[in-house]
Amino acid sequence: MVPATAPARHGWRRALLEAPLLRKLVLADLVINVSAFFVMREARQAWANEIMLASLMVTLVLNALLVYWALLPLRALEATARRVSAGDLAARVPLSLTADRDLTRIGVTLNTLLDGVTADRLRMRALAAQVISAGDQERAHIARELHDSTAQQLSALEMLVTSSVREVPAGALHERLAVMREIVVESLAEVRTLSHNVHPRVLDDLGLVAALEFLARRTREQSGVETRVVSDVRGTLPPPVASVFYRVAQEALRNAVRHGAPSDVRIGLVATDGASALLEVTDDGEGFDVEAAERSREGMGLFVMRERVALIDGRLEVESRPGQGTTVRARVPLAPVPAAEVGA
């Protein structure tokens, strides 16, 4: 008979734990009152008041404990909601056997909702990576056409015009050819610059660090601003992350040189733990009011950078004050997207 009754007892305990709060209170009060009634019948009349008082105290204490245990998951719900509002979508409501059944149902529903949101964000990250990859491929194609076709034709034309300038004697035609040569040389330089701005080949060939160093060197040559790169990268960054970081650094450098008049710019790149990567662009320029800039039309560059970083589930922070320089900080996760969840 023992093996047969053990599951039944376990079932009664589980049913009691999962019962609604009101049912637990009624059952506890009933047990206490019935017990007090039988005790009073067996006890002397002189102890009746003490027994009633003791049963009342036990009832109050037991009811308070039941309410406390049953409503304890409300704190877990509040803590989970606070973590989710702070951006931690991995937070989940811990389930308790002593919790009220309705509160447990709310916790399960919230966990299911968070699971769905997490799956949607994973799919969004995968789609964003595909969008970035497709955009980079198209820009790389345009850059190759500019570099290998248009630039080569202009270079050949520049050689022909240069040769003609040397062969034609001094005069009106010689001067015209010299002007034509200057125009071709300037056009060739602009095409090469445009090719690099559309998509730097060094980013595909040598990686992000080399591309940032090339960007820093071009900035020093064109603007005279001292620009340096400090990197600590272990392994290879995913192509979407490398592309977004390069565009953020490019836009931050352009804004600093154009509006901040800095004398020194530092580009920092850190990716050592395999979990996240950090890009910082810091200058000692004039600085600006971030909130005012984002409300104005001049804040479009900041908006574009934020959107680029958000596409790969990252965060962009801009710290600046008038007269105190500017720091643009982008941090993105490096955790790979599971293929099963992407295709779901």
Phi, psi and omega per residue, in radians:
M1 nan -0.476 -3.098
V2 -1.108 -0.825 3.121
P3 -1.052 -0.498 -3.111
A4 -1.356 -0.569 -3.082
T5 -1.519 -0.386 -3.120
A6 -1.054 -0.845 3.085
P7 -1.087 -0.596 3.133
A8 -1.144 -0.744 3.106
R9 -1.119 -0.730 3.104
H10 -1.077 -0.674 3.106
G11 -1.133 -0.696 3.112
W12 -1.137 -0.713 3.121
R13 -1.115 -0.761 3.140
R14 -1.132 -0.718 3.122
A15 -1.124 -0.622 3.128
L16 -1.206 -0.721 3.141
L17 -1.163 -0.629 -3.094
E18 -1.538 0.007 -3.124
A19 -1.192 2.669 3.092
P20 -1.070 2.792 -3.083
L21 -1.066 -0.756 -3.114
L22 -1.078 -0.706 3.133
R23 -1.143 -0.681 3.108
K24 -1.110 -0.738 -3.132
L25 -1.129 -0.782 3.138
V26 -1.091 -0.769 -3.129
L27 -1.118 -0.742 3.132
A28 -1.119 -0.765 3.123
D29 -1.115 -0.675 3.136
L30 -1.119 -0.778 -3.138
V31 -1.099 -0.769 -3.116
I32 -1.150 -0.786 -3.117
N33 -1.150 -0.723 3.116
V34 -1.124 -0.740 3.119
S35 -1.096 -0.742 3.119
A36 -1.110 -0.650 3.129
F37 -1.085 -0.809 -3.126
F38 -1.199 -0.604 3.114
V39 -1.151 -0.707 3.134
M40 -1.148 -0.595 3.121
R41 -1.143 -0.654 -3.094
E42 -1.482 -0.396 -3.077
A43 -1.517 2.953 3.117
R44 -1.352 2.759 -3.085
Q45 -1.110 -0.479 -3.117
A46 -1.159 -0.389 -3.115
W47 -1.684 0.105 -3.057
A48 -1.094 -0.814 -3.123
N49 -1.117 -0.732 3.132
E50 -1.111 -0.681 3.141
I51 -1.172 -0.747 3.117
M52 -1.090 -0.725 3.131
L53 -1.142 -0.718 3.131
A54 -1.125 -0.744 3.126
S55 -1.128 -0.637 3.097
L56 -1.138 -0.759 3.129
M57 -1.116 -0.763 3.111
V58 -1.087 -0.706 3.123
T59 -1.080 -0.800 3.141
L60 -1.098 -0.801 -3.125
V61 -1.117 -0.783 -3.117
L62 -1.146 -0.710 3.106
N63 -1.107 -0.716 3.126
A64 -1.111 -0.722 3.116
L65 -1.142 -0.730 3.131
L66 -1.093 -0.778 3.120
V67 -1.113 -0.722 -3.140
Y68 -1.095 -0.829 -3.134
W69 -1.145 -0.684 -3.083
A70 -1.219 -0.615 -3.108
L71 -1.646 0.008 3.124
L72 -1.012 -0.637 3.099
P73 -1.059 -0.299 3.080
L74 -1.061 -0.619 3.086
R75 -1.156 -0.693 3.101
A76 -1.131 -0.697 3.086
L77 -1.092 -0.758 3.135
E78 -1.123 -0.760 3.140
A79 -1.124 -0.705 3.119
T80 -1.146 -0.747 3.111
A81 -1.084 -0.653 3.131
R82 -1.163 -0.712 3.122
R83 -1.168 -0.682 3.127
V84 -1.161 -0.730 3.122
S85 -1.114 -0.442 3.091
A86 -1.464 -0.031 3.080
G87 1.842 0.018 -3.137
D88 -1.566 1.557 -3.128
L89 -1.384 -0.046 3.054
A90 -1.463 -0.099 -3.140
A91 -1.215 2.469 3.109
R92 -2.405 2.670 3.137
V93 -1.412 2.085 3.078
P94 -1.219 2.344 -3.113
L95 -1.623 2.497 -3.097
S96 -2.245 2.451 3.117
L97 -1.245 -0.413 -3.120
T98 -1.537 -0.036 -3.096
A99 -1.310 2.739 3.039
D100 -1.105 2.528 -3.051
R101 -1.087 -0.689 -3.140
D102 -1.172 -0.700 3.088
L103 -1.155 -0.658 3.079
T104 -1.082 -0.690 3.124
R105 -1.117 -0.669 3.098
I106 -1.117 -0.748 3.120
G107 -1.093 -0.745 3.111
V108 -1.102 -0.733 3.127
T109 -1.095 -0.744 3.130
L110 -1.129 -0.710 3.102
N111 -1.109 -0.710 3.103
T112 -1.109 -0.714 3.101
L113 -1.094 -0.752 3.133
L114 -1.159 -0.632 3.074
D115 -1.069 -0.727 3.115
G116 -1.147 -0.714 3.117
V117 -1.123 -0.727 3.119
T118 -1.096 -0.751 3.112
A119 -1.106 -0.705 3.114
D120 -1.125 -0.689 3.120
R121 -1.158 -0.651 3.081
L122 -1.110 -0.752 3.101
R123 -1.139 -0.659 3.121
M124 -1.137 -0.694 3.093
R125 -1.097 -0.705 3.134
A126 -1.136 -0.764 3.118
L127 -1.146 -0.691 3.115
A128 -1.097 -0.689 3.092
A129 -1.090 -0.685 3.101
Q130 -1.166 -0.686 3.113
V131 -1.110 -0.790 3.129
I132 -1.100 -0.740 3.138
S133 -1.105 -0.748 3.133
A134 -1.129 -0.719 3.104
G135 -1.117 -0.705 3.125
D136 -1.153 -0.684 3.117
Q137 -1.109 -0.723 3.124
E138 -1.167 -0.755 3.106
R139 -1.135 -0.662 3.104
A140 -1.110 -0.670 3.103
H141 -1.106 -0.778 3.120
I142 -1.116 -0.736 3.141
A143 -1.099 -0.704 3.104
R144 -1.121 -0.696 3.115
E145 -1.108 -0.738 3.128
L146 -1.141 -0.728 -3.056
H147 -1.351 -0.773 -3.020
D148 -1.542 -0.401 -3.094
S149 -1.906 -1.162 -3.068
T150 -1.106 -0.810 -3.127
A151 -1.118 -0.664 3.128
Q152 -1.164 -0.702 3.115
Q153 -1.145 -0.738 3.095
L154 -1.140 -0.619 3.106
S155 -1.139 -0.724 3.089
A156 -1.127 -0.711 3.112
L157 -1.123 -0.682 3.125
E158 -1.111 -0.672 3.102
M159 -1.139 -0.731 3.137
L160 -1.143 -0.778 -3.138
V161 -1.133 -0.707 3.109
T162 -1.071 -0.752 3.106
S163 -1.103 -0.688 3.131
S164 -1.165 -0.676 3.123
V165 -1.056 -0.681 -3.131
R166 -1.221 -0.565 -3.058
E167 -1.478 -0.528 -3.087
V168 -1.412 2.313 3.117
P169 -1.200 2.880 -3.127
A170 -1.030 2.418 -3.129
G171 2.795 -2.911 -3.111
A172 -1.107 -0.753 -3.135
L173 -1.140 -0.669 3.119
H174 -1.092 -0.743 3.124
E175 -1.148 -0.688 3.119
R176 -1.129 -0.730 3.109
L177 -1.131 -0.624 3.102
A178 -1.142 -0.702 3.090
V179 -1.138 -0.731 3.107
M180 -1.057 -0.695 3.133
R181 -1.111 -0.748 3.113
E182 -1.073 -0.715 3.119
I183 -1.109 -0.751 -3.136
V184 -1.135 -0.714 3.139
V185 -1.118 -0.759 3.113
E186 -1.138 -0.713 3.111
S187 -1.119 -0.698 3.114
L188 -1.097 -0.734 3.116
A189 -1.138 -0.699 3.124
E190 -1.157 -0.688 3.119
V191 -1.131 -0.728 3.123
R192 -1.154 -0.707 3.077
T193 -1.120 -0.741 3.113
L194 -1.105 -0.697 3.108
S195 -1.058 -0.726 3.130
H196 -1.221 -0.692 -3.126
N197 -1.180 -0.617 3.122
V198 -1.140 -0.828 3.095
H199 -2.869 1.956 3.134
P200 -1.266 2.186 -3.137
R201 -1.170 -0.463 -3.131
V202 -1.128 -0.455 3.115
L203 -1.141 -0.684 3.108
D204 -1.363 -0.613 -3.025
D205 -1.445 -0.735 -3.013
L206 -2.070 -0.165 3.087
G207 1.787 3.119 -3.019
L208 -1.194 -0.735 -3.081
V209 -1.065 -0.806 3.124
A210 -1.117 -0.664 3.125
A211 -1.146 -0.702 3.104
L212 -1.163 -0.674 3.101
E213 -1.151 -0.657 3.085
F214 -1.157 -0.703 3.089
L215 -1.103 -0.723 3.121
A216 -1.123 -0.716 -3.139
R217 -1.127 -0.740 3.109
R218 -1.121 -0.643 3.115
T219 -1.139 -0.729 3.101
R220 -1.094 -0.722 -3.092
E221 -1.223 -0.665 -3.038
Q222 -1.499 -0.570 -3.047
S223 -1.984 -0.304 -3.079
G224 1.388 0.043 3.128
V225 -1.407 2.259 3.110
E226 -1.160 2.009 -3.071
T227 -2.227 2.230 -3.102
R228 -2.369 2.717 -3.123
V229 -2.049 2.260 3.059
V230 -2.123 2.032 -3.027
S231 -2.261 2.604 3.026
D232 -2.518 1.537 -3.040
V233 -2.138 2.244 3.078
R234 -1.995 2.060 -3.087
G235 1.608 -2.970 -3.101
T236 -1.945 2.279 3.105
L237 -1.320 2.535 3.082
P238 -1.027 2.542 -3.123
P239 -0.943 -0.736 3.107
P240 -1.063 -0.698 -3.141
V241 -1.169 -0.762 3.127
A242 -1.075 -0.734 -3.133
S243 -1.130 -0.803 -3.127
V244 -1.132 -0.769 3.131
F245 -1.065 -0.721 -3.139
Y246 -1.123 -0.752 -3.135
R247 -1.152 -0.657 3.107
V248 -1.137 -0.807 3.117
A249 -1.090 -0.700 3.129
Q250 -1.091 -0.796 -3.129
E251 -1.199 -0.704 3.132
A252 -1.125 -0.717 3.094
L253 -1.125 -0.754 -3.139
R254 -1.070 -0.775 3.135
N255 -1.141 -0.707 -3.114
A256 -1.118 -0.808 -3.103
V257 -1.200 -0.671 -3.058
R258 -1.324 -0.692 -3.005
H259 -1.991 -0.425 -3.001
G260 -1.679 -0.313 -3.106
A261 0.876 0.959 -3.119
P262 -1.446 2.887 2.998
S263 -1.875 -0.278 -3.116
D264 -2.587 2.332 3.097
V265 -2.273 2.328 3.131
R266 -2.085 2.249 3.073
I267 -1.903 2.030 3.140
G268 -1.937 2.379 3.127
L269 -2.351 2.140 -3.120
V270 -2.281 2.229 3.053
A271 -2.682 1.516 -3.028
T272 -2.064 -0.397 -3.027
D273 -1.689 -0.094 -3.128
G274 1.324 -0.068 -3.119
A275 -1.770 -0.558 -3.107
S276 -2.655 2.866 3.081
A277 -2.282 2.522 -3.070
L278 -2.215 2.294 3.050
L279 -2.114 2.266 3.106
E280 -2.261 2.281 3.040
V281 -2.090 1.952 -3.054
T282 -2.093 2.316 3.092
D283 -2.285 2.812 3.132
D284 -1.840 0.586 -3.086
G285 -1.372 -2.766 -3.044
E286 -1.312 -0.399 -3.129
G287 1.300 3.069 -3.126
F288 -2.839 2.975 3.085
D289 -1.500 1.929 -3.032
V290 -1.099 -0.830 -3.105
E291 -1.099 -0.737 3.124
A292 -1.153 -0.682 -3.138
A293 -1.154 -0.689 -3.120
E294 -1.225 -0.421 3.088
R295 -1.423 -0.298 -3.096
S296 -1.692 3.042 3.124
R297 -1.224 -0.384 3.128
E298 -1.240 -0.236 -3.133
G299 -1.477 0.163 -3.132
M300 -1.100 -0.617 3.113
G301 -1.094 -0.720 3.081
L302 -1.107 -0.726 3.132
F303 -1.080 -0.746 -3.136
V304 -1.123 -0.719 3.108
M305 -1.110 -0.748 3.122
R306 -1.073 -0.733 -3.126
E307 -1.166 -0.683 3.109
R308 -1.077 -0.806 -3.120
V309 -1.192 -0.646 3.138
A310 -1.139 -0.481 3.132
L311 -1.062 -0.517 3.128
I312 -1.902 0.490 3.011
D313 1.127 0.563 3.131
G314 -1.861 -3.094 -3.137
R315 -2.259 2.454 3.094
L316 -2.072 2.273 3.096
E317 -2.145 2.397 3.106
V318 -2.134 2.056 3.115
E319 -1.981 2.117 -3.131
S320 -2.831 2.584 3.022
R321 -2.497 2.597 3.125
P322 -0.972 2.161 3.120
G323 1.491 0.032 -3.061
Q324 -2.182 0.303 3.082
G325 1.341 -3.071 -3.054
T326 -2.464 2.486 3.027
T327 -2.256 2.140 3.054
V328 -1.869 2.105 -3.043
R329 -2.160 2.169 3.113
A330 -2.156 2.231 3.099
R331 -2.209 2.275 -3.105
V332 -2.319 2.584 3.071
P333 -1.339 2.650 3.125
L334 -1.951 0.055 -3.119
A335 -1.111 2.282 -3.135
P336 -1.213 2.667 3.115
V337 -1.510 2.128 3.125
P338 -1.028 2.345 -3.095
A339 -1.121 -0.649 -3.126
A340 -1.113 -0.666 -3.118
E341 -1.341 -0.508 3.110
V342 -1.179 -0.718 -3.095
G343 -1.454 -0.041 -3.114
A344 -1.199 nan nan
